[in-house]
Amino acid sequence: MAAALPVCYHGCISKTECEALLGKKNKNGAYLIRDSETIQGAMCLCVYKQRVVYTYRLLPTHTGHYTLMTAGGTEEMFFKTLDDLIRHYKKKNQGLAMHLRHSVKRKTAMLFKAQEPAGPPEPPEPPRKQTPSSEDEPNYENVPDSSDYVEVLPP
C-alpha cells in the first residue's frame, strides 16, 4: 500500500491558487506541495520567501521514491516518502531559496481510489433475471455499501 500523502499536499490546484494560499500565510518558509500543471505525474514543492513563491519540481522514480529536480552539477537525492523529503529540506542550506518552516495544510478531505485487497479475484456472480419495476427510479435500499473510495482526512 502506498504511503499516505502529507497534509501539505493540495493535489491539483493551479499555480495561481498556490500563490494565493502561500501569500495568505505570508511567512517566509511557508510551503505546500501540488500537482504539476505541465508534467503529468510530477509534483511541485512551492516555497514562499519575501513575497515570492519559488517552485521546485518533484519527480517520482520508477522505484516509488521521490527526487527534487536539480540543476546540472548538483547531486540528485532520493527519498522514500514525501515526508522524508520535507524533513530533509526543513534543514537550512539544502539548496532551496528558503528552508521549509510552515506547512500550509489542506482544509478539506481528499478522496483516493481504494486499493484492491490482495489475493485471487472472486468469481463473478451469475446474471440475475430482471423484473420490470413500476417505479422509474432504481431501488438502492438493498445495495451493499461497497464504495471504491475512501475518505482521507488531514490529521
C-alpha positions in Angstrom: 0.0 0.0 0.0 1.3 3.5 -0.9 2.4 5.8 1.9 -0.1 8.4 2.9 0.4 11.9 1.4 1.4 14.7 3.8 -1.3 17.3 4.8 0.7 19.9 2.9 -0.2 18.1 -0.4 -3.0 20.0 -2.1 -3.5 17.9 -5.2 -4.5 19.5 -8.4 -4.5 23.2 -7.6 -3.3 25.9 -10.1 -0.1 27.9 -9.7 -2.3 31.0 -9.0 -4.3 29.2 -6.3 -1.0 28.0 -4.7 0.5 31.5 -4.7 -2.7 32.9 -3.1 -2.6 30.3 -0.3 1.1 30.9 0.4 0.6 34.7 0.2 -2.3 34.5 2.7 0.1 32.6 5.1 2.6 35.4 4.4 5.5 33.7 6.3 9.0 33.1 5.0 9.4 29.3 4.7 5.7 28.6 4.1 5.4 25.7 1.7 3.0 23.3 0.1 3.0 20.5 -2.5 0.7 20.5 -5.5 0.4 18.5 -8.8 2.4 19.9 -11.7 0.3 21.6 -14.3 2.8 20.8 -17.1 4.3 17.3 -16.4 1.8 14.5 -15.7 2.8 12.5 -12.6 5.1 15.2 -11.3 4.5 17.5 -8.3 5.7 20.9 -7.3 7.2 21.9 -3.9 6.3 25.6 -3.6 8.1 27.8 -1.0 7.3 31.3 0.0 10.1 33.8 0.7 9.8 37.6 0.8 6.6 37.7 -1.2 8.0 35.4 -3.9 7.0 31.8 -4.5 9.8 29.5 -5.6 8.7 26.3 -7.3 10.7 23.1 -7.4 9.7 20.1 -9.4 9.3 16.8 -7.5 9.6 13.7 -9.7 8.6 10.2 -8.7 11.1 7.5 -9.7 10.3 4.1 -11.2 11.1 2.6 -7.7 8.5 4.7 -6.0 10.9 7.2 -4.5 10.9 11.0 -4.9 13.6 13.4 -6.1 13.8 17.1 -6.4 14.8 18.1 -9.9 18.2 19.7 -9.7 20.4 21.9 -11.8 23.4 20.4 -13.6 26.3 19.6 -11.3 24.1 19.2 -8.2 23.9 15.7 -6.7 20.5 14.2 -7.1 19.0 12.9 -3.8 16.2 10.2 -3.5 13.7 10.0 -0.7 11.4 7.0 0.2 8.5 9.3 1.1 7.4 12.9 0.7 7.7 13.2 4.5 11.3 12.2 4.3 11.9 14.8 1.6 10.2 17.5 3.7 12.2 16.5 6.7 15.4 16.9 4.8 14.5 20.3 3.3 13.5 21.7 6.7 17.2 21.9 7.5 19.0 25.1 6.5 21.3 25.3 3.5 20.0 22.4 1.5 19.8 24.2 -1.8 16.3 25.8 -1.6 15.7 29.6 -1.7 14.4 29.1 1.9 14.3 26.1 4.2 10.8 24.7 4.8 9.3 26.1 8.0 5.5 26.5 7.9 3.3 23.8 6.3 0.2 25.1 4.5 -2.2 22.3 5.3 -5.2 21.5 3.1 -8.5 22.2 4.7 -10.7 19.6 3.0 -10.6 15.8 2.9 -9.2 14.2 -0.3 -10.7 11.1 -1.9 -8.4 8.4 -3.2 -9.3 5.2 -5.1 -9.3 2.3 -2.6 -6.7 -0.4 -3.1 -8.0 -3.8 -4.1 -7.4 -6.4 -1.5 -4.6 -8.9 -2.2 -5.5 -12.4 -3.2 -7.3 -14.1 -6.1 -10.2 -12.3 -7.6 -13.7 -13.6 -6.6 -15.7 -15.3 -9.4 -18.3 -13.2 -11.0 -21.9 -13.6 -9.8 -24.3 -15.3 -12.3 -26.6 -12.9 -14.0 -30.0 -12.4 -12.3 -33.3 -12.1 -14.1 -34.5 -8.6 -14.4 -38.1 -8.0 -13.3 -39.9 -4.9 -14.5 -40.4 -2.3 -11.9 -43.3 0.1 -11.7 -41.1 2.8 -10.4 -38.9 5.0 -12.7 -36.1 5.3 -10.1 -33.9 2.4 -9.1 -34.1 1.0 -5.6 -30.8 1.4 -3.8 -32.1 0.3 -0.4 -30.7 -3.3 -0.6 -27.5 -2.5 -2.4 -24.4 -3.3 -0.2 -22.3 -0.3 0.7 -19.1 -1.2 -1.2 -17.6 2.2 -2.2 -14.4 2.2 -4.3 -13.3 5.3 -2.5 -12.0 6.0 1.0 -12.1 9.4 2.7 -8.7 10.7 3.9 -8.9 13.5 6.4 -5.9 15.6 7.4 -4.7 14.7 10.9 
